[in-house]
Amino acid sequence: MTNSSQECCPEFHPEKWDQKSHDWYGKPFIKDSLPTFFHIPFPPMIGQKMTKLWKMVEGAQKAEPDKTDTLLLFRDPSPFKSEMYVSVTGPVPEAENVNLSGSFISKVFAGAYNDIPKFIKEMDGYLAGQDKKAKDYYVHYAYCPKCAKKFGNNYMILFAQV
């Protein structure tokens, strides 16, 4: 957002996402990718990609979800590439429209961005307690760095596809 008085990231409510099961059947997203260096993205690129994707969503009729329900998921298929998925409510012209399907379990964590490997190990233990194993992981960061400071927490949701 360009105006500092406008809301950037909506306030996050962990109880909505912590230790929840989700069955997605063709849940719509738009997708883009960005280069990383051993899973570390270049910060300016994240903002540029997010701005580009969100402008596409805003320009599409009936595709913009409620901001409190919007998911921006990251998945790293390799140490040198990250995929970004923005949830939408319908097709977005000129975007790569994809659908995610499957069973997911979400768990909320708070900490530094580089704590993700530690959180994945914790999530693996949580899943093992339910006799489940993750096939893949997606991460939603609840706040941008500026809003994490504003709200006093750096929440993230791990979505384990089981």
Residue, then its C-alpha position, 0 to 999 in steps of 0.5 A: m500500500t502506498n498510503s501509510s495510514q492504509e492497512c497493509c496486512p490485516e490483523f492475524h488471528p492464530e486460533k483460526w488456523d492453528q491445528k486445523s484440518h482443511d480439505w481443498y477441492g480445486k481451491p483457486f490460486i494464482k501462481d508465480s515464482l521467484p529465484t532464491f539462493f539456498h531457499i533465501p529469496f531476495p527481499p525486494m523481489i518478494g514485494q515486487k511479485m506480490t504487488k504484481l499479483w495483487k494488482m492482477v487480483e484487484g483488476a479481475q472481477k469477482a476474484e478478490p477474496d476478503k483480506t482476512d481470508t487471503l492466503l499467500l503461500f510459499r513453496d520451495p521446490s528447490p533451493f533456488k526457486s520459490e513458488m508463490y500462490v495467492s488465493v482468489t475466488g475466481p479466475v484472474p486474466e493474464a495470471e497463471n491460475v492453478n487449483l490446489s486439492g488435497s488434505f492439509i493440516s495447518k499449525v501456527f508458529a511465531g518466530a524469525y523467517n529463518d526458523i522455518p526448518k525448526f518449525i517443519k521438524e516441530m510440525d513433523g512431530y505434531l503430524a507423527g502424533q496423528d499417524k500422518k506424514a507431510k507430502d509437501y509444505y506450504v508456508h503463509y507469512a501472516y505479516c510483512p516485516k513492517c506489520a510484524k513490528k507493528f503487531g509485535n509478532n511474526y506469525m506464520i502458518l505451515f500447511a502440511q499436505v498429508 
